[in-house]
Amino acid sequence: MCGIAGLVSPDAADDSLLRLMAGRLAHRGPDDRGIWSDPELGIGFAHRRLAIVDLSPAGHQPMESLDGRWVLTFNGEIYNHSELRAELVRGGHTGAFRGQSDTESLLEGIARWGLEATLARCAGMFALALWDRRERRLFLVRDRFGEKPLYYGWVGGRFAFASELKALTWLPGFNNAVSRRAVGQFARLGYIPAPHSIYEHIYKLEPGCLLSATSEALRAPMDAPPAAGDSMLRRWWSYRDIVAQGVREPIDDEVEALERLEAALHDSIRGQAMADVPVGAFLSGGVDSSTVVALYREHSPVRTFTIGFEGAAFDEAPYARAVAAHLGTEHHEAYVTAAEAREVIPMLPGIYDEPFADSSQIPTYLICRHARESVKVALSGDGGDELFGGYNRYLAAPRLWQRLNRLPASVRAAAGASLGSVPAGAWNMAADLAGRRSRQPHFGAKIRKTLRAMGRARGIDELHESFVDEWHGEESPVRGSGLENAFGPVDLGRAPDTVRMMYRDAVTYLPGDILAKLDRAAMAVSLETRLPLLDHRVAAVAAQVPLGMKIGGGVGKQPLRKLLFRHVPPSLIERPKTGFAVPVGEWLRGPLRSWAEELLDEKRLREGGWFDPAPVLARWQAHLARRDDWTASLWFVLMFQAWAAN
């Protein structure tokens, strides 16, 4: 896990610029730094190293291949690099390896087999830049699901790339305008989906993509990012193809499906436990993290980490503690106060660089900070919801649409408008009286939002979009951004509606929100995080598991549950899904109110020129009066305002 950066520019040979970029990424790699440049061709790479595998100077980057053709700056881990190295030796690799780093295995694989053939062999997470001296061509590559970030674009007339925006925005001459389209997307989703960034002329490389260009082709800025299939950009791996193949070739026998899934997970966890530094695992007591820990425990002793919140209504720490005790892990638990959690908020704009507004970014940072006190690597259970059908919307949307589709559109619209106007508090009260609310946060707000959406939706795709778009069907509060659908249609042939929903989340919400949140939070404290459930071999098996085996009895992630319950009693796991949440909505009505009111001041909003104050302040007043729960959409605006003021 590291930070990478580089320039294609006549002044790329100016090492001071490369050092500046590397310095801005020091938190991603505090153990070493390196610079490489070719003054004649105007290209330079910078690297910051977080040493995980082969801690010696033999892992120093940027690294040149033994044949001298290739130069690599690499962020990530290749978990099966020992197998790659063994294959190289069997194939006649005659050079002497300098060390035992996965970087060198990757680089020599590229020299032997070519870039894409090597990528196909790799099990790992990565973002990399590669310079081909013979062809004078730059390659930028991002891993399959987008675990590692990579920004690229033009700053002050230079083509530049980096792991984080802060390495680009500090370059001399940076004056890139804020993208109004990106602000509009952010206000709806709480993150800015690839390929866009918050700035004009700076883009995110999409997951599974490879950008290839000569230095001459990168001299002039592009007004829009290249699309996959263009001469510069292509997909080296397609999750769409994996899902489509899984639908065509399902594993119909459940015993076989579980055997293959368990084998893939063991291979993934065994590889991801590889390190020359201490390794641990996050444990929330939920299905995903508990499955990872239970299978990890089969290979070696495990250190587990969790945090709890003093006085919180939904504290997951006791559940994690019970699972850890049952599995016999070395468990580390830390409780934080609400005040300590709120102290993280001023740090968020600096951690994320562009507006980012998933409020679970707060506990994510806190658990990473807690784990970093004891380990340098932590395994996490992220990805299970998207691959195995864990989100509540996968259950609710298809059932709801099946019922709604029987009604005439006019009746549906009238019912949605009427029921959707009932305050969130009233739905909470009704659910409490019926004993149905349990521990689910924002229950009433979710019900109200669903009911309002049902009156407008013309199909299940739109209904799904309403679950993830805070202004679905309404004019954006961002001036000049217009009414724009968050995502396009999904074509997966005969795939069930729920599978299409899962696929869309896996290629949008997962990299744009979940993985970005984890990467920035972990890297802010120099912690490497690894995600066994997102191993491409696990994903391939998951895609072949039929939907009926994933979701049964109104509960998702059935294959993971069945594997987990071989190790842990169901009574320790089965409870309503709550997410990794802090009570931001209540904080906005209480200790954060003055902070929020300063950022949401009507004059400040109007003079900022981004938001129409009227709809924003209407939601703010309704939230304060408890007529509705507008936590998410208000947090989006607040995070943008805080970022703009940073």
Secondary structure, DSSP 8 states (H G I E B T S, - for coil): -EEEEEEESTTTT-HHHHHHHHHHTGGG-BSEEEEEEETTTTEEEEEEE---S--SGGG-SSEE-TTSSEEEEEEEEETTHHHHHHHHHHTT--S---SS-HHHHHHHHHHHH-HHHHHHH--EEEEEEEEETTTTEEEEEE-SS--S--EEEEETTEEEEESSTHHHHTSTT----B-HHHHHHHHHHSS--TTB-SBTTEEE--TTEEEEEETGGGSS--SS---TTSSSEEES--HHHHHHHHHHS----HHHHHHHHHHHHHHHHHHHT--SS-EEEE--SSHHHHHHHHHHTTTS--EEEEEEETT-SS--HHHHHHHHHHHT-EEEEEEE-HHHHHTTGGGHHHHHSS----TTHHHHHHHHHHHHTT-SEEE--TTHHHHHT-SHHHHHHHHHHHHHTTS-HHHHHHHHHHHTTS-HHHHHHHHHHHT--TT-TTHHHHHHHHHHHHTT-SSHHHHHHHHH-TTTTS--SBTT-----SS-----TT--HHHHHHHHHHHTHIIIIIIHHHHHHHHTTT-EEE-GGG-HHHHHHHHHS-HHHHSBTTBS-HHHHHHHTTTS-GGGT-S----S---HHHHHHTTTHHHHHHHT-HHHHHHHTSB-HHHHHHHHHHHHTTS---HHHHHHHHHHHHHHH-
